């Protein structure tokens, strides 16, 4: 089975639409469909219609419930303004969809067990662990899976044990640690060379 994994699209429809129509069996989205970008409705509709598995990100939760996404200081102003915009432009049905997204999902493909979450297993929405953080050691202790898939960092990487053919990472006492894969939409943005900015100056007044 071929699985395509994306995350942190952040209402960037132009980037999402550069995603090739590959010969894939499933599309998984690891959260943060909205905020920052100008096309939240279209991204929600497209992912809702195409993805086989979706988990909530901190910005999806924030948009659905009108809460603080708790992003880093440098992004708080942009997040606050685009959150307001997202809640104004999205329909109640779309906001309800964002509220209803699960914080984590487990799925078995063949004999491989996947644990999918936006941030970390212990704090699915808001924790931030860089791809090389030692905190992943304790994070993988709490899950029963062969592969842990996360987003949130906007940095694509893959970690596991030497037997898995990838750089070693967190180990689990008495057994092999899960393969850790962080997913992002960064490559889509680079391929498209387009981040839609046209609506933001007209629709959002940055204070």
N, C-alpha and C positions, 0 to 999 in steps of 0.2 A: 504494500500500500504506500502511495506517495502522499505525504501530508505537507502542505504549505502553511507556514506560521508567520503571522504578522502581529505587530503591536504598536501602540503609541502613534496612531494615525493622526490624532488631534485635529479632526475636521479638515484635513488636507485632501480634498477630493482629487485634485490634480495628481498628487503623488499616488493615491490609491489606484487611480485608473491607469497608471503606468505598469501596474502589476500584470504580468503576462498571463494570458489564458493558456497555462501549461496543461500538460496531461497529468492532472492531479486527481486524487480521489477525495480529499477533504481539505478544507480551509479552516484553520483555527485562528482566532483573534484573541490576543492576550491583554485586552483592556485598553482604556484611554482612546475611545473613539472620538471624543469631543474635546472642546476648549483649545485655545491658542489660534486655531484656524477659522476660516470664514464659512465653511460648509458643513456644519454639524448635522443638519437634517439629511442631506444627501449621503453622508458617510454612514449615519445610523441606518438609513434605508438600505444602502448597498450591502453593508455587513450583515444586517438582519436577514437579507434575502439570500446571501451567498455562503455565509459561514456555517460550518457544521458544529463548531464549538466556540463559545464566547465566554469570557469571564470579565467581571467588572474591574475597572481601574479606578484610582482615586478621583479622576476628573469625571468619570461617568457617574460615580456615586454623588459627587458634589453637584453636578448638573441635575440629577434626578431629585435630590432632596434639598437643594439650595444651601448646601453646606460648604465649608472651607475645604478646598482640596489639599491643603497643607503642603504646598510645593515650596521649593527653596526661595530664599529672600529675593533673589534677582528676578524671579518669575512671578512674584505675587501680584504686582500691579497688572501685568498682562492677564494673568489668570482670573483676577477679579472682574476685569472688564469683559473678557470673552465669556466668562461664566454668565454674567448678566445677559449678554447678547444671546448665548446659547439657550438660556431659559426663556427668553422672549420669542425667539424664532422657532423653537421646536414645539410641536403639538403636544397636547397632554398625553396622547397615546405614545409618542416617542419618549417623553420623559418617564412615563410608566414603564416602558421597555427598559430604560436605563436603570430604573429603580429595581427592576426584577432580575437583573443579571446576577448570576451566582458569583460569590467571591473566590471560589475555587472549583475545579472539576477534576475528577479522576476518570481515566479512560484506559481500557485495555485494547491494544491493537496487536493481534496475533498473541504472542506470549510476552509482549512488552507492556509494562504498566507505566502510565504517564500521570504525573501530578501537575496540573496547570494552574498557575496563580499569577496575578499581576506583579506583586511586590515580593513578598516572602511568605512561606507557609505559616509562620507565626503571626504575621501582621499583613494580611493579603492586600490591603489597600495603601498603607501609608509608610511602611518601613522602607528604608533605602540602604541597600547593600551593593557596593560596587562589585564588579565581576570578580575581583581578586580578594575580596574581603574575607578575613578569617571567620567572620560570623556565619558563613555558609556551613561551617563544620557542625554547629549546633542546629542550624536550620534543617539539614538533611536527616538529622537524627530523628526528627519527629514525623517523618513521612514513610509510608510503605509503598515505594515506587522504584522503578528502574531509571526513569527519566523525570527530572524536574524541569519544567518549562516556565520561565518568568519573563517579564518585560520590564517596564518602569525606568531602567537606567539609560535607555537610548544608546546603549553600547552593545553591539552584537558580539557574542563570544560563546565558546563551548568548553566545558571542563568535565573531566571524569577521571578514570583511573588509567594507568598505562595500558592495561589489558584492553581498554576500549578504544585505544588508538588516538587519544586526545590528551592534552596536558593534565597532569594529576591535580586534584583539588581536594576538597574535604573528604576525609575517610571516616568510615563508620566501623566501630569496634566489631570485629568478627565477621565482617562482610564488606563487599564492595560498595562504595558510595554511589548514589545515583549520578547519572550523567546530567550535568547542568547546562541548560541552553538558554541564553538570554536573547530575546527577539526584539526587533525594532523595525520601524518604517524608514530609518535613515537611508538605506540603500534606494528605496523607492524615490525619496526626495532627490537624491543625487542623480538618479537616472532621468527623472523628469526635468531637472533643472528649473522647476517651476514650483514656487510656493505662492498660492493665490493671496495676494495682498490687496486686491482692488476694492473689496468690500469694507475692509477694516477702517480705513480713514473716514469713509462716509457714514458708517453705521455705528462706530464706537468713538466716543470722545475720551481720550486718555487724560485722566486728571492726575 
